[in-house]
Amino acid sequence: MATIVESAWELAREHGIAGVSLHALAREVGMRQPSLYAYFDSKLALYDAMFADGNRDLLKRLSVVKLPRHPRTALKKFLAEFVSFALEDAARYELLFERHVPGFTPSLTSYALAEDVLGRVHKLINDAGVTEQGDVDCIIAIVAGLMEAQMSNDPGGNRWIRHLNRLVDLYVDDALKGARVNGT
C-alpha cells in the first residue's frame, strides 16, 4: 500500500491534488483500476491515506528536531521546521493544510495524526508563556497566513516566511503583556 500512496503523491505533484485519479494511479502502479479497490474503496479513501501519510512524515520530521531549552527559541525552531516541511511540497501542502478537495474530510484516525502535530505546537506555545486560547489561535493563524502568502505569492522563495520569528516574537510579547495587564 505504501508504494501505491507514494505513486499517488507523484501524480499529485505532477497534476495537482485534484488531478489524482484512480484510473491514472492504477496505470502508474501497473494494476487495473478495479484492483485498487482492494486497497481504497474510493478516491476519498485514497486521499485519506495520503493525508495520514503526509502527517506521519511531518511527525517524523518534527520528532528529530533538537529543541533548545529556551521556550520561545524552541517554539520558533519548531515552527520553522513545520513551515519548511509544509512549503517544500505544493501537493502535500494543499491536501494537509487546505480544503480544496470537494467532499474530502479526513477520517478520525487520519485526523488524529494532525491533532498530534497541533498538540505539539500548543505545548510549545504554552511553554513560551502563551496560555489563553485566543492568543494560541492567533499564533497558529499567523503561521498559517504566512504559509499561505508564501505558497501563493512566492513559492520556493522566502518573502513571507522570513518574518516568522519576528511575528512570533511580536505576538508572544503582546500576549504576555496582555496577561500581565489582565493579572493572569
C-alpha positions in Angstrom: 0.0 0.0 0.0 2.9 2.4 0.7 4.0 2.1 -2.9 0.5 3.0 -4.1 0.3 6.0 -1.8 3.8 7.2 -2.9 2.7 6.9 -6.6 -0.4 8.9 -5.7 1.8 11.6 -4.3 3.9 11.6 -7.5 0.7 12.0 -9.6 -0.4 14.8 -7.2 2.9 16.6 -7.7 2.5 16.3 -11.5 -1.2 17.1 -11.9 -2.2 18.8 -8.6 -4.1 17.1 -5.8 -7.4 17.2 -7.6 -5.7 15.7 -10.7 -5.2 12.3 -9.0 -7.5 9.7 -10.4 -7.8 6.0 -9.5 -7.5 5.2 -13.2 -4.2 7.0 -13.6 -2.9 5.6 -10.3 -3.8 2.1 -11.4 -1.8 2.6 -14.6 1.1 4.1 -12.6 1.4 1.1 -10.3 0.7 -1.5 -13.0 -2.7 -2.6 -11.9 -6.2 -2.5 -13.4 -8.4 0.1 -11.7 -10.7 -2.5 -10.1 -7.7 -4.0 -8.3 -7.1 -0.7 -6.5 -10.5 -1.2 -4.7 -8.8 -3.9 -2.6 -6.8 -1.0 -1.1 -9.1 2.0 -1.4 -12.8 1.9 -1.9 -12.9 5.4 -3.3 -10.8 8.3 -4.3 -11.7 9.9 -1.0 -10.2 6.9 0.8 -7.0 7.3 -1.2 -6.9 11.0 -0.1 -7.4 9.9 3.5 -4.4 7.5 3.2 -2.4 10.3 1.6 -3.4 12.7 4.4 -2.3 10.2 7.1 0.9 9.5 5.2 1.7 13.3 5.0 1.1 13.8 8.7 3.1 10.8 9.6 6.0 12.3 7.6 5.5 15.6 9.3 5.5 14.0 12.8 8.7 12.0 11.9 10.4 15.2 10.7 9.3 17.2 13.8 10.3 14.4 16.2 14.0 14.7 15.3 14.2 18.5 15.7 16.6 19.3 18.6 14.8 22.0 20.5 16.7 24.5 22.6 16.0 24.9 26.3 14.6 28.4 25.9 10.9 28.1 25.3 10.5 30.9 22.8 13.5 29.8 20.8 12.2 26.2 20.9 8.8 27.4 19.6 10.4 29.4 16.7 12.7 26.5 15.7 9.8 24.0 15.8 7.6 26.4 13.7 10.4 27.0 11.2 10.7 23.2 10.7 6.9 22.9 10.4 6.7 25.7 7.8 9.7 24.3 5.9 8.0 20.9 5.7 4.7 22.4 4.6 6.2 24.6 1.9 8.5 22.1 0.3 5.7 20.1 -1.5 2.8 22.1 -3.0 0.6 19.0 -3.4 1.2 17.8 0.1 0.6 21.4 1.4 -2.8 21.5 -0.5 -4.0 18.2 1.0 -2.7 18.7 4.5 -3.3 22.4 5.1 -6.1 23.5 2.7 -9.5 22.0 2.0 -9.8 22.2 -1.8 -11.0 18.6 -2.5 -14.8 18.6 -2.6 -16.2 16.1 -0.2 -12.9 15.2 1.5 -12.8 15.1 5.3 -10.0 13.2 6.9 -11.1 10.1 8.9 -10.9 10.3 12.7 -7.8 8.1 12.6 -6.0 10.2 10.0 -7.0 13.5 11.6 -5.7 12.2 15.0 -2.2 12.5 13.4 -2.8 16.2 12.5 -4.1 16.7 16.0 -0.9 15.3 17.4 1.1 17.9 15.4 -1.2 20.6 16.7 -0.9 19.4 20.2 2.9 19.7 20.0 2.5 23.2 18.7 0.1 24.1 21.5 2.5 22.7 24.1 5.4 24.8 22.8 3.2 27.9 22.7 2.1 27.3 26.2 5.7 26.7 27.3 6.6 30.1 25.9 4.0 31.6 28.3 1.1 32.0 26.0 -1.9 30.1 27.5 -5.0 32.0 26.6 -6.8 30.0 23.8 -7.4 33.1 21.7 -3.7 34.0 21.8 -2.8 30.5 20.9 -5.3 30.6 18.0 -3.8 33.9 16.8 -0.2 32.5 16.7 -1.5 29.5 14.7 -3.4 31.8 12.3 -0.3 34.0 11.8 1.8 30.9 10.9 -0.9 29.6 8.6 -1.3 33.1 7.0 2.5 33.3 6.4 2.5 29.9 4.8 -0.4 30.7 2.5 1.1 34.0 1.5 4.4 32.3 0.7 2.8 29.5 -1.2 0.5 31.8 -3.2 2.8 34.7 -3.9 6.4 33.5 -3.7 6.6 29.7 -4.0 10.2 28.5 -3.4 11.2 31.9 -2.0 11.2 33.4 1.5 9.5 36.7 1.1 6.8 36.0 3.7 8.3 33.2 5.9 11.4 35.2 6.6 9.1 37.2 9.0 8.2 34.1 11.1 10.5 34.7 14.0 9.7 38.4 14.1 6.0 37.8 14.2 6.2 35.1 16.8 8.2 37.5 19.0 5.8 40.3 18.4 2.7 38.2 19.2 4.2 36.4 22.2 5.4 39.7 23.7 1.9 41.1 23.1 0.2 38.1 24.7 2.5 38.1 27.7 1.9 41.9 28.1 -1.9 41.3 27.9 -1.6 38.5 30.5 0.2 40.8 32.9 -2.3 43.6 32.4 -5.2 41.2 33.0 -3.5 39.7 36.0 -3.2 36.2 34.7 
